[in-house]
Amino acid sequence: MTQEPKTIHQLLQKLINSKSHLFPPKYQPLKAPTEHGIYIIYNAKDQVVHVGRSVRGKNGLHQRLKNHLQAASSFTNKYLEGDGSKLRNGYKFKYLIIHDDRKRALVEALATGTLCPLHLGLGKTIQ
């Protein structure tokens, strides 16, 4: 029997237990790695609002999180009304570097199903 399911669950636990980082104030740089991985975004009430992963691009997690700040993502456009700067008001993120494409996809799927981000399936903005 394959160890893959156990590994994916362990990676999710490692992500959940990782350090939280605040999105930076205006004019301050975003500090996130340029490697690929998965991330969770929390609102100021520590509720999960988004789960995502970096898929392509040379700047990995840094670029993906920066896209959210710059309203260059469907999450920001749809659920934060196109205003990525809202993330600068107490929103936090956690991340885990995962180099393997398949593991990244599986951890993202498990995290989404387990953590139930607030915006998922609502079709409306979140507060």
N, C-alpha and C positions, 0 to 999 in steps of 0.2 A: 504494500500500500504506500502511496506517495506521501511525502511529508509536506507537500505544498500547502494544504489547508492550514496545518499547524503553523507553518512559517508565516502565512498571510495574517493569521490572527495575532501572532507575536509582533509582527511589524505594526499592525494597527495599535496594539497596546503601547508599543514604543512611541508611536506618534502621539497618542493621547497623553502619555506621561511626559512628553517633551516640554521644554521651556516655552512659555508664552512670550511673544514680542508685540509691543504696541506699534501700530502704524505710526510713522513719524509725523511730527507737527509740520505745518507748511514751511517750505524752504529747507527742510532737513532731509538728508538722503535716507532712502530705504536701505536697511541692512538685512540682506538675505543672500544666501549662496547662489552662485551661478550654475550650480549643478542641478540635475533633474531630480524631481521628487514629487511628493504629495503634501498638501497643506489643508488646514482647517481654519476658517475665519469665524471668530466669535464676536458678538456685539458687546456693548458695555455691560450687559446683564449676564455675561458669560454663557449666552445661548449660541449654539452652533447655527450660523446662518448660511455657510457655504463650505463645501468640500470640493477640492479641485486637485489637478496635477499638471505638471509641465509635460508637454508631449514632444515638442520640437523647439528649435530656436537655440542659439548659442548661449543665451544667458539664463536658461532654466528657470528656477524658482524666482529669482530676482525679477526677471522680465515678466513673469506671469503675475506676480503680486503688484508690480508697477503698473501693469495693464489695468488692474482693478482700480488703482488710485487715479489713473488717467482716463477713466471711463471708456476703456478700450476692451471691454468684455461684455458679454451678454448678461452676466450676473449683475454688474454695476449698472448697465443701461436699463435692465428690466426691473431690478429689485431695489436699487438705490436711486431710481429716477434719473439715471445718467449723471449722477453727481458723486464721483469717486472720492471727493474731499470729505464726504460723510465718514469715510473710514478713519479719518484723522481724529475723530471725536470719540475716543475710547475703544475703538475696535482693536482686536488683537488677532494674531495668527500664530499657529504652530506649524512646524514643517518637519519632514523627515526626508533625507536624501535617499533615493532608491534608484540605482542605476539601471536595473533590469526593467525593460518596458512592460513585460507581462506582469511582474509583481506590482509595479506602479498602478497598472489598470485594475488589478484585483484588489489591492488595498483601498483604492479610491471607491470601488464598488461596495466593498464591505463597510467602509467608513460611512458612505452615504446611507446605506441600508440600516446600519447600526445607530448612527447619530441623528438621523432624520433632520437634516437642515430645515430651518423654519420656512425658507422660501419654496422648498420643493413641492411642486404640484399646486401651489396656491394661485399662481397666475396674477399675483398682485404685489405691491410693494410691501416691504417689511418695515417695522418701526424700530 
